[in-house]
Amino acid sequence: MENKELYRPLEVCVSDMEHWDRRPLVYHFFEIVQILEGSGVRRTNLNDFPYEKGSIFLFTPVDCRGFKALTPTRFCSIRFSEVFLGQYKSETDRARIVQWLKQLEHIFSHHNRFQQLLVKDAGDCKLITSLINNVVQEYEQKQAYHEENLQHLITLLLNILARNAADHTAATTGPDTEPLINRMLLHVRQHISDAEKLRVDYLAAHFNLSANYVGEYFRKLTGESLQHYITQYKINMVQQRLAFSTLTISQIAGELGFTDESHLGRQFRKHSGVSPLEYRKNARLVGS
């Protein structure tokens, strides 16, 4: 699968689907997509599902997604990294928002991803539409305090969506109905810094699979090897932190479970072609 990065903490666009890259790509950021007009098919993690006017989709980092329009389609896309919502000055606020984002990703990952997000409450539907319109307006006009307003608007939007995702999950899924691959992907994301919990023998015991079948099952459902997914997800998290945070490379290494800064550097250069410092410098030049 090809990858797509986000070189700014936030991007908002309203566009026709013909401008969307039709190849499914792995996007390394959160994204909210609302279909404004049209119908077609969306592809999420190698599965195809219909969309129509009013559909809203929630995507987490490393979801592979794409769209194929069957009738002329117009959409609004709000893309953001965890850094966008974590730009707070105090450590207390930063810790709070990081924990909130983890909970949010947990909800998004556990809602029934084989359907569109169902927002049944009429008041919530109107509120979501109004919030998205306000986000687009603030982003395009860039008046005074627009960054602060965008942060608050998107936080409110995510709270409303998360509430509906949580309600939908409670009504339609449970421990026995949630697809195994979803639970396995969520486990990898939650424990990406803990190598022991990503070992094949641990995953086999945790998900009640044969150790010999874990890798085969993962590749069959995702189209890539388990080890490649783990490595790529970790490298993408490093890229996000290099591009958008002020963490040192040593701090990033410690956070994401690398042995030390040297270990991170070797792995990062192997998969990205440049050193962490070069990547940080290039990313900031692109974003400036």
N, C-alpha and C positions, 0 to 999 in steps of 0.2 A: 504494500500500500504506500502511496505517496503521502507526504506530510505537508501541512500548511501551518505557518506560524503567525502569531499576532505580534507586530512590532510596536504597538502602542497599548497602553493599559485598556483603552476603550475604542471601539469602532462601531459606528451606527450607519446603516445605509438602507435606503428604500430603492428597489431596483426591479427590473423585469428578470424573469428566470433565465432568459437567454444569455444573460451576462454571468450566470453561475457556471463555474467549471463543472461539467457534467460527470467527470470522473469522481468516484467516491474517494475522498481524502480523509486522512486522520488530522483533525483540527486540535491543536493543543491549547484550547481555551474553552471557557464556558460560552454558550450561545443560546439566545432565545430567538426563535423564528416564528413570525406570524404571517400566515398566508392572507394577503389582502384581496386578491382576485385569482380565479383560476382553479385548476385541478390537475392532478397527476400522481406520481409515485415518488415516495422518498425511500432511500436506501439507508438503513442503519445497521452497522455491523453485519453486513452481508445478507440482511433480510429486507424484503420489499413490502411497503405498506402504502395505502392510498392517502392522499391529502386533498382537501377542498378548502374553499373560502372559509376563513375563520379558524382554521386549524392552528394550533400553537404547539411547538415542539421545544423541548428542553434538551440540550446536549451538554455533556460533561467533557472535560479534557480526555483525549485519546479515544473518544467515540469516532468511528468511521462513518461519515454520512455524505449523502449526495441526493440530488433531486432530478427527476425527469418529468418535464411538463407535458401534459396531454392536451390541455387547452391553455391559451395565453395566461401566464401567471405573473403576478406581481407580489412581492414579499417585502417584509421589513426584517432586518437582521440586526440584533444587538449582540456584539461580541465583546467579551471582556476577560481579563485575567484576574486571578485572585489578588494581584497587586492593586488593581483599581479600587477594590473595596477595602483594602487594607492600608490605605494611605493616611494613617493617623499618627499624630505626633507622640502621644503618650503610650508607654508600654502596656498599660492596662487596657486601653482601647484596642491596641494591636492584638493582644492576646484574646480579647473578646471576639474580634472579628474573625480571627483565624479559626477559633472554635466554632463560630457560627457557620463559616464556609464549609467546615468538615461535616457539620450536621446537614447543611444544604446539599452537599454532594451525595451524602448518604440517602437523603430523601429522593433526589433526582435519580440515583442509580437504582433505587428500589421501587419506584413507581412503575406501573406496567408499561414498559418501553415498547411493547408490541402494538400499542394503540396511541392515538394522539392524546394529549392531556385534555381531559374532560372538565371544563369549567361550567358547572351546571347552574350556579347561582347567577341570576340576571344582574344583580348588583356588582358582583365580581367581574362579570364580562364587560360591563360598561367601564368599571374602574380600570381594568387592564388596558382596554382600548385607549382610554384617556391618558393613562400613564405613558403608554408607548408613543402616542402623539406628542406628549410633552417632552419626552426624551429626544425625539427627532428634532423638535423645534429648538430645544436648548443646545443640542449638539451642532445644529446647522448655524444658528445665529451667534453663538459664542459671546453672549453679553456678559456683563460683570457677574461674578460668582457662578458662572455656568458649570464649572467643574464640581463645586460643592453641591449645586442643585442636581446635577446628573447623578452624583453618588447617592444622594438621598432618594431620588426618584427610582433609581434602579434597585436600591435596597428595598423600598416599599413594593415595587413590582415583584421582586423575587419572593418576598414574604407572602404575597397573595398567591403566586404560582405554587410556592412550596406548600401552602395550606391546602390547595386543591389537589396537589400531587399526593400529599399525605392522606387526605380523605379518600382519594381514588385507590390508593394502595391498600388501605384498611378494608375497603369494600370488596376488592377483587383479588388480592393476593395474600399469601401467608407462607409460613415456612415450607409447606409441602407443595405449593403451587408456583413459587418464584423459580424461574428457569435456573438450572444449575450453573450454566455459563455466566449468568448475571451475578450470582453469588460468588463465583470464583473470581470474576473480574473485580468485583467490589473488594474482595479479600486482598487481592494483589495491591490495589490502590491504598487500602487502609494500612497495610503492613509493608509498604514499599521500602521502609528503612530497616526492617527486621528480616535479615537473610534467612534465619532459621525457619520462619513461618512461610517462606517462599520455596523451601525445599520440596522436591517431588514427594518424598516419603511423608512429609508433614501434610501436604495437600491431599495425598491419597487417603490418609487416616481421617483428616478433617471432613472431606467430602464423600467418604465411603466409596472410594474408587480403588481399583488395582493400581499399584505404582507403575506398572507397565502400560496402563491405559491412560494415565493422566495427560501425558504429552500428546497422544493420538487424539484424545477427546478435544483438547484445547485447540489443536490445529484444525480439526474438522469443523469446529463451530466458529472459529475466528479467521481461519485462512493463514495463520502464522504460528510459529513455534512459541511455546510458553516462555522460554528463555529470551527470545527476541523481544517479545512483548514487555517483559519485565525490564530488560535493559533499555529499550527505547523509551518506556514510560519514565524511567529514572533519569535518563539523559534529557528528556524533554522538560522535566521538572527543574533540572539544573539550568537549562537554557532560559526558562521563565525567570528564575531567580537572578541569573546573570544580567538579563535584559532590564528587569524592572525593580529589583531590590537593591539595597545598599549592603547586603550581607557580604562578608568576605568569603573568599573561596574556601578557606578553612572552615568557616561556619556552615557553609552549604554542604561541605563534605560530611561534617558531623551530623547535620540534620537528616541527610539522606542515606546514612549508613555506609559511606565509603570508609575505608581503613584510615586514610589521611588525605591531605591535599594532593600529594603526589599520585596516589591511587586514582583520585577523581580526575586529575589531569591526563593520565594515561588513557583511561577509559573514554574521556570526553574527546580527546584528539582522535582516537581510533574511530569513533562514530560520527564526529562532526567535522573532522578534517582540520580543525584549528584548535589552539589552546583556549582554555576558559577566558584568559585575559583578552585574547584577540577577539573572541566571540562577543564579550561584553563591550569592547570598544566599537566593533562594527555595528552591533545592535543599537547602540546609543547614537551613532552617526546617522543610521537610517531613521531613527525616531526623532531626530532633532529638526 
